[in-house]
Amino acid sequence: MRTAAGVVALLAVVLSVFTVASLALTGKAVDTQLEENLAQIWYRSYTYITRGSSDEVPDFRRDPLDASGTAAGMVAVVTVHGAVVQASAENDNWDEVEISTGDVEALAALAEEASRVQEEHEARLGGRTDGVSDPRVNRILDLDRGRFLLHAESVGNDGFAVLGVPTAAIDKTKANLARVQVLGSLAALVVAGLLGWWWIRRSLRPLGEVSQAAAHVAHVPMGSGEVSLAPYRVRRELAEPGNEVGDVGFALNQLIGSVNAAIEQRNRSEQRLRTFVADASHELRTPLAAVRGYAEMIRLTEPLTDRGQDALGRVLQQSDRMGSLVEDLLLLARLDAGRELRRGEVDLGELVMDAVMDATAAGPDHRWNVDVPGEPVTVLGDRQQLAQLVANLLGNARKHTPDGTTVLVRLQQEAPDGIGTVRLTVQDDGPGIDPHLMTGLFDRFVRGDTARATREGSTGLGLSIVRSVAHAHGGEATVESEPGRTVFTVELPASGSSDGSGPE
């Protein structure tokens, strides 16, 4: 649209300059033609005044307007030695009318000016005027009878004749001509603007399609997951080099191809890594179980010193921590693989109450508040995974906030647009999350130790499990944080809603 507006503005400037120049040239041509016509009339009047005189001595008793070929509505004044000897005027019907004193004086003044011009002309020529035309004076004056073009020139040696024709008709003609040219220019501008707008829109439509493809690519989330940019490639006919649009489309397709190849390579690397982690975690379960079993057997069957008991307790503690990490990795691997969930009716309110009781026991220095409806809030899903989702959210609030922090756990059931939704929020008034961690907070192995006061060790998998479990159940997990207020929100389809089937 800006391009079309620029073209229309340029056309407007060009047409304006053309119209002004055309009006000026046309007006000048009309004025020149009128002056030439008046000069011819003056010459006929001069011939009439000097007619019948053998020595071409003017007969000033003759009225110049009585000559043949004069125009209607003219005025005339003849002076001899500066004195007016003849003054006449006619109307538009060539009838003689009285000329006003003011008009006579104005025409006489022009005759006097012509006399001065004549004297200066002769002075420059040194008195040699043979074969040289007498100078003439043309003026446009506003007389009592209207606006006139006047022509003053010498008649004989002592007289001057001033003839004038009205310019009303010419002025009207020029005004009509100007009106026609202006209206024509405006019409041409409108037509040219519409045609230019249509042509520009038609020419830029392919470029707009290329731009739209680039905009779509820019909004594709490519941070993680399976992503393909192939559907956003520019159509083949718009990506053939040879013109501006084709060059841009070809370059964009090349860029999309390169990015898509990089994403596919990343996806393959991530898949290999997931497979390795899943295999390694699975293989670690047996040796971890053996380590724990032997440690328990030693504790029960062998006499140990106090130092030995402490060391063995440390082994058991680290075995439990390692086992928890392995189980988390295996759960993520199963969720990544999209395995079918063990679905059933789960009362999320019951899970929340159990998790809050556990969190209260584990974090007695926190203030735990619960807002759960009295009636069951059911979702369709895997009870064990949903229990871990709730436990991870509360554990995250407990581990990463200082003593005295208030944690509010709220469970709500809503039905926007007739679709049942269960919303679980965990809100705390702790120090907040570092803004640099917000975009990747739900990624794996992301720790907020440097952002919030860490009380216990963290594997960095808790929130990743929260998001993966939510996605597996057809829901979503989000977070909002600022100093003094952090809110984790999980939305899940309620039991019986159309979205309860989980991901496709």
HELIX and SHEET records of a PDB file:
HELIX    1   1 ARG A    2  THR A   50  1                                  49    
HELIX    2   2 PRO A   64  ASP A   66  5                                   3    
HELIX    3   3 THR A  101  LEU A  125  1                                  25    
HELIX    4   4 ALA A  168  ALA A  218  1                                  51    
HELIX    5   5 ALA A  230  TYR A  232  5                                   3    
HELIX    6   6 ARG A  236  LEU A  238  5                                   3    
HELIX    7   7 GLU A  244  THR A  301  1                                  58    
HELIX    8   8 ASP A  306  ASP A  336  1                                  31    
HELIX    9   9 LEU A  348  ALA A  362  1                                  15    
HELIX   10  10 ARG A  383  LYS A  399  1                                  17    
HELIX   11  11 PRO A  416  GLY A  418  5                                   3    
HELIX   12  12 PRO A  435  MET A  438  1                                   4    
HELIX   13  13 GLY A  462  ALA A  472  1                                  11    
SHEET    1   A 6 GLU A  96  VAL A  97  0                                        
SHEET    2   A 6 ALA A  83  GLU A  90 -1                                        
SHEET    3   A 6 VAL A  75  VAL A  80 -1                                        
SHEET    4   A 6 GLY A 159  PRO A 166 -1                                        
SHEET    5   A 6 GLY A 146  VAL A 155 -1                                        
SHEET    6   A 6 VAL A 137  LEU A 143 -1                                        
SHEET    1   B 2 GLY A 344  ASP A 347  0                                        
SHEET    2   B 2 THR A 378  GLY A 381 -1                                        
SHEET    1   C 5 ARG A 367  ASP A 371  0                                        
SHEET    2   C 5 THR A 406  GLU A 414  1                                        
SHEET    3   C 5 THR A 421  ASP A 428 -1                                        
SHEET    4   C 5 ARG A 485  PRO A 493 -1                                        
SHEET    5   C 5 GLU A 476  GLU A 482 -1                                        
END                                                                             
